[in-house]
Amino acid sequence: MAHWSSNLRGDLWGGLASAVLTIPLSIGFGLFAFGPLGAGFLSYGIIAGLYSAVIVSLVGLLLGHNSPVVYAPRSMAMFLVASSIAHLLAAHYIDPAAQTPRTVLTVIFLMGLLAGAFQLAFGLLRLGTLVKYMPHPVIAGFQNGAAILLFLSQVPAMTGTEVSAGPLGWLAQLHWANSLTLLVAVVTCFAAFRVPRSMPRIPGVIQGLIAGCIFYYVLAGLGLGPHLGPLIGPIPPAFHESFYAPDFAALFSGGSGLTLLPILVGSALSLAIIASLDSVLCSKILENVTHIRSRSNLELVHQGAGNIVSSLLGGLPSSISLGSSTANYGAGGRTRVSIAVNTTLIFLALIVLGPVIAYVPRVVVGALLAVTAIRLVDPWTIAALKSIASRRFDEWRPMLVDLLLVALVAALAVFTNIVLAVAAGIAVAIVFFILRMSRSVVRRTYTGDSVHSRKVRSAQDMEKLWKHGREIRVFELEGPVFFGSAENLAARIDAEVTSASAIVILDLKRVTQIDSTGARILVQIHDNHQREGRQLLLSHVRENAVVATELRDLGVASAVTQSRLFEDIDRAIEYAEDQLLLRHGNGVANIDEFPFHTLEILAGFDEAELSLFKRALAQRSYRKGDWIFRAGDPGDEMFLLAKGRASVKIVIPGGERERRLVTFAPGTVFGEMALLDRESRSASLRADEDLVCYVLPFSRFSQLNREHPGVAIKLLTNLGRELSYRLRRANRTIYQLEI
């Protein structure tokens, strides 16, 4: 760990920059949280916001926090606090007019303490890694709902009406707006948005604060003060009677706390979940800024403990502040020293600047919070709307569904409550997920006459495969084969497999999971095919370890049998082709050598020419596993395979598995390029079983060319036709497989 003084200059500047940004935001969020209680509680909100920024960061430092990440009140958490306070007021659990401010504050801070305890428990139970799995449209909808409500909550302060009329009452507030107050708000927002381009070193919030205050007091100096709206007003002494533990105990000893406890626990749990989610997401975002890997569970422990202490001392909950943390890192902050500087400066501001803060116009703070609300709108939502408006998208339906979910969550957050919004959003997201996953898992289908295996066969065999290849049907699957998609798969196979089909292959390469329902359907498909005289083959079983385990454990492998499970689609198609050739009377399966006169490269030879050619050949035999030649060997011989099989294989990087490139069957030719370019061998060839070959060395071909040029010309012509056929076949396979 670096020494505390290793980056002292940068940490000092970072702490200063983040403190300058954190102070007005903490004040504004404190006002936002306590706004539903009325003007008499706004000064307490300011103190609670500043306390939070000091105490949570200080507790984090004591617990070992050592990064430039700054803790401060966040809009999402304050939105929940304000919503909970509004609900307590609406249900008459809190009546500020009938109770002392201390009692009201005790209830609010008790909710914050319970939320901190939940956060601490989340971290200790290592639930930080689970909180972040909430669907993004739900998060975006919540974020947009928070932005809308934060903005609407500042309309009274910006218009000078000072009366909250609910989400739908802002138009009326604009109608009765004080024009001068609204003008101050506009100037403040303009300064916060536009001026930073000319003075990028000063945060926009600070410039908006300065510009708004100057404009307000200029108008007040001109005698227009009564039309400009109120100031924040006197602030209670810092840390005066700020220890609330005795008040918590008194609340429960009087019995009223037990009545409030269920709703406080529910509100605190919602606050803890959303604040934790917000914190985890912010820490992930800051990884790209600070290049420091986030530790979500430790962050929750630090924040939970900090929020407990903050609530005991009269502070609001805090979380990771993106703006302050980015400002800290951008100004040079790298270690805990920058956080210590940030905390010290905010504490001094709390002690020294209390009288100055009292003279800040409420309209200016409201305008700054409105700017924050606009910047809070989810960027992905804006980008998605722009894409749809400009038609810059390929698949618009999934994007539109996500946007509808965002709108639903935002609307519920604005017009009902956040707990219902998040719960409904998650439920709808799950339904959408099931619907999306239940679509057909069949990526595409093709038949054996369009795609062949890599086994090179004789012209007679290939002709039969062209003629009867449609009896082989391949289904390429993609995604999970589970209860939502398995029935659709069975219906698709029943619809496309005809009575002429003999072999059905399921390509499982892109399958991610098979559940018990999917396994049961696969067994049913196998049983149905077996009753109708068809074979079911499964490919990529061993290559896909997850699928292989599920097929074995769920009984599919034993039902299909190991002989029909293949490591890749090429092997499965080869097996199907062999079965098809045997079914249609292929004569290659015997042990005799392939009939010499039927070789395609000897087409057009008469008996005399065939005799001359055979005299130029030498017979060779190879045992199973022998190397016929290796990559890099001299290329000066052409081989005619009379009996057995040989394959070119490569080892897949990162493992010991081999993949076949091509297999040569009896009646085929390989190594023919040696007669044309005499280059070194480009691949290695190994015998899959005992082989009999006839070899034409280049020296004997040269002699044949000199003494019997007509024979050599016929041979080269046939070789050219064979190479052309192989190239066309390769092109056709590449096109069909979309490689």
Secondary structure as UniProt FT lines:
FT   TURN            4..7
FT   HELIX           8..34
FT   HELIX           35..37
FT   HELIX           39..41
FT   HELIX           42..62
FT   TURN            63..64
FT   STRAND          71..72
FT   HELIX           75..90
FT   TURN            91..92
FT   TURN            96..98
FT   HELIX           101..124
FT   TURN            125..126
FT   HELIX           128..131
FT   TURN            132..133
FT   HELIX           136..153
FT   HELIX           155..159
FT   TURN            167..168
FT   HELIX           170..175
FT   HELIX           179..194
FT   HELIX           195..197
FT   TURN            200..201
FT   HELIX           204..219
FT   HELIX           220..224
FT   HELIX           225..227
FT   TURN            238..239
FT   HELIX           245..253
FT   HELIX           256..290
FT   HELIX           296..312
FT   TURN            313..314
FT   STRAND          319..320
FT   HELIX           322..330
FT   TURN            331..332
FT   HELIX           336..352
FT   HELIX           354..357
FT   TURN            358..359
FT   HELIX           362..376
FT   HELIX           379..390
FT   HELIX           396..415
FT   HELIX           418..437
FT   STRAND          442..447
FT   TURN            448..450
FT   STRAND          455..456
FT   HELIX           459..468
FT   HELIX           469..471
FT   STRAND          472..481
FT   TURN            483..485
FT   HELIX           486..496
FT   TURN            499..500
FT   STRAND          503..514
FT   HELIX           516..531
FT   TURN            532..533
FT   STRAND          535..539
FT   TURN            541..543
FT   HELIX           545..553
FT   TURN            554..555
FT   HELIX           556..560
FT   HELIX           562..564
FT   HELIX           569..583
FT   TURN            584..585
FT   TURN            588..589
FT   HELIX           596..598
FT   HELIX           600..602
FT   TURN            603..604
FT   HELIX           607..615
FT   STRAND          618..622
FT   TURN            624..625
FT   STRAND          627..629
FT   TURN            631..632
FT   STRAND          637..643
FT   STRAND          646..651
FT   TURN            653..654
FT   STRAND          658..664
FT   TURN            666..667
FT   STRAND          669..670
FT   HELIX           672..675
FT   TURN            676..677
FT   STRAND          685..687
FT   STRAND          691..697
FT   HELIX           698..707
FT   HELIX           709..737
//
